Amino acid sequence: MLLRSWWVLVIRGLFAILFGVITLLWPDITVFALVTIFGAFVMLDGLIEIWVGFANRGREQHWRPDALLGVASVVIGVVAIGWPGITAIVAMYVVASWMIVLGGLMVYQGIRLREEIAGDLWVISTGALSLVLGIAFMIFPGAGVVSLAWAIAFSIIVLGVLMVKIGWGVGGIERTLQAEAMRSPHDAR
């Protein structure tokens, strides 16, 4: 199947490259879209949770936490959609905090295990990088959000290039097989 539809992979790869380039050019739109999708998901999930809570009202004594969780999710979804910039910045603070904690612990582990493991320098440097980036994103959260969009963009561009390369490669195999079949149609016994 892949041999005959190799061109679909090429087209998908080209679209991925285009999407990646657009994301690089307008990272703020990418972040806005991701926050909006997150907000819509959380709201829908909250509405379902509210429904589950009230549907179980007569059967379970712990239906209120489900309903309250649903209400909280709807509120968070409304905030995410209503104020996507603030939501993205708050999310960046959470990611930056995680990077600082992770980086600090990795540096600590690398130093502590220096005698026991090979490659402790990799552990320490990875932790230090995480720590430095976490602090930078904490100080400049907008740059962290844009960096996240750029990371998505570069990943998608690489994926697109690989898809085009694979598609062209498979297309070359198909053309070779077709050429061989045309040269000797009766020798395939």
URUR-V548510 format. One line per field, one symbol per residue. ss: DSSP state (h for helix, s for strand, l for the rest). phi: phi as a letter, one per 20 degrees, with the letter a starting at -180 (. if undefined). burial: + if it has 16 or more other C-alpha atoms within 10 Angstrom, else -. A space follows every 10 residues. Layout:
ss = ???
phi = ???
burial = ???
This chain:
ss = lllllhhhhh hhhhhhhhhh hhhhhlhhhh hhhhhhhhhh hhhhhhhhhh hhhhhlllll llhhhhhhhh hhhhhhhhhh hhlhhhhhhh hhhhhhhhhh hhhhhhhhhh hhlllllllh hhhhhhhhhh hhhhhhhhhl hhhhhhhhhh hhhhhhhhhh hhhhhhhhhh hhhhhhhhhh hhhllllll
phi = .ffedgffff fffffffgff fffffcffff fgfffffgff ffffffffff ffgffegeec edefgfffff ffffffffff ffcfffffff ffffffffff fgfffffgff ffegfecenf ffffffffff fffffffffc ffffffffff ffffffffgf ffffffgfff ffffffffff fffcfeeed
burial = -----++-++ -+++++++++ +-++--++-+ ++-+++-+++ -+++++++++ -+++-+---- --++-++-++ ++++++++++ +--++-+++- +++-+++-++ -+++++++-+ ---------+ --++-+++++ +++++-++-+ ++-+++-+++ -+++-++-++ ++++-+++-+ +--+------ ---------
